[in-house]
Amino acid sequence: MSAPTRRIVTGHASDGRSVVLSDMPVLHVRHVPAARFDEVWASGPAPEPLEAEPVGEPTSAGSRIGAAAGGSVIRVIEFDGSGGPSPMHRTRTLDYGIVLEGEVVLLLSDSQVTLGPGDVVIQRGTDHAWQNRSGKPAKMAFVLIDAAFGKELAALIGEAEITA
């Protein structure tokens, strides 16, 4: 696997100038079979308060599957290429997934889609899994935004099937 994701955080000096507050690898990394999760940033309920400097480390809660209520998460996942799929899962989020490197397969209930560099998937709370069958590492960036299922869809899929 490659080095953890580099995170550059900007903010404001006491006179209002734009400055770099930190430039370092992400602080929270979670290893799971066949993948590594780099938690880049997490926000609470929108609108996010913008202060000169962030109050505390936004990923201090560690890795979570979905986003906080009203919030968002950005993470980078590196799939090692060993071929095993992730578990099927569904989150109460609207996700933007961007393939940065390599090739991954999005597995849905009854179909699959192969994605390559530059492809973007809009994941709308569907049951899904990921698989890297290429034998080479692949990397994706994900932005997860808290969402709510409509009443009809929630009744159809059932709360028990929702991971987070």
N, C-alpha and C positions, 0 to 999 in steps of 0.2 A: 504494500500500500504506500501511497505517496504521503508526504508530510501533511499535517493538519492544515486546514484552510487559514490563510492569513486574513486578519480582520483589522481594518483601519477605521477608527472612530473619530469623527470630527466634532468640534464644539466651538465655543467662543471664549476668547480671552476677556479679561475684566474690562477692556475698552471696546468690546464688541467685535474685534477682528476674528476672522475664521482661523482656527488652528487645528492641528492634529492632536488629539488627546491621547491616543494610543495606537500603536502599530505593532501587532504581535500575533502569534497563532491563537486560534480560538481557545478558550479556557476549558470548555466542557466537551469532551469527546466520549462517545459511547460505542463500544464494539459489540456487535451481534454476529451470529454466524453469517459469513459471506458478505459482511458489510461493515462500514464504519460511519457513524453519524457525527458530524461536526456541527454543534449548536452555535450558530453565528450570532443571533440576536433574537430577543423576544420582547414584545410590548404588551402592556396591559390594555385596558379599555381605551378605545379611541374617543376623542382625540388624544394622542400621546403628548404629555406635557414636555415641551422643549426647554430645557434649562441650559445654562452655560456648559455644565457637565452632567452626564447621567448620574442619577442617584443610585449608587450600588451597581453591581454586575447584573445585567438583565438576564443572563443565563444561569444565575446562581441556583435556581431550582433544578438544574440539570436538564436532561433530555426528557421531553414529554411527547406523547404521540400527537396530540392536537395542539391548538392554541388556547390561551387563557380566554375566559369569557370576554368578548368584545375586543380581543387582542389579535396579535399575529406572531408568527415565528418564521425565521428564515434559517434554513439548514442546508448543508451540503452533504450528500451521501455518496460514498465511494463503494461500489459493488466490486468484489474481488475477482469475479469471473469464474468462480468454481462451479457455477451452473445451478445451484439450488435456489428455488424460489423463496421469497419471503412468505410469511403466513398471510392468508387472505385477511384483510382488515377494512374497516369503514370508519371514517372520522366525520365528526360534525363540523367540517371545514370546507371552504372553497380553496383549492390548491392550484398553484401554478408550478408545474414541473418543467425545468429546462435541462435538456441533455447538454452537458459541457464537453464530455469526452466519451468515446466508445459507443457501445450499442446496448440497449436494454429492451426487454419485452414487458409491456404492460399486460397483465392477465386480468380479465374481467370474468364475470359469471359464465358467459358463453362465447367469448371471443378473445382475441389477443391482437396487439398492435406492436410492431417493432419500431423503435425510435432510435434516431441517430443524432449526431452533433447538430445543434441548432434547432432541433424539434422541440416544440412546446406542447405539453398536455395540460388541459384544464380539467381537473379532477373535481367533480361536484358531488362529494359525499357517497360515491359508489363503492361497492365492495370490490377490492382489487388486491393484487400482489405484484411484485416486481421480480424479474429474473434476468440475469446476465448469462447468456449461453455462449458467449464469444470466446471464453478462455482468457480474455484480457481485461484489465480493470476498466470500469466505466464510472463516470462521475455525473451526478445530477444536482442541480440547485432546486430547492423547493421553498416556496412562500406559502404558508398556511394561514388562512384568515378565518376567524371564528364565524360560524354560520348557523342557521337554524333550518331544520327540515320543515317543509309545509305539512299541514295536518294530514292530508291524504297520503303523502309519501311516508310519513312517520308511522301511520297505521299499517301501511303495506309492508314496510321492512321490519318493523318492531324495534323497540329500544334495546332489546337484548343483543342485537347484532351490531350495535354501534360501539366501537372501541373507545373512542374519546370524543 
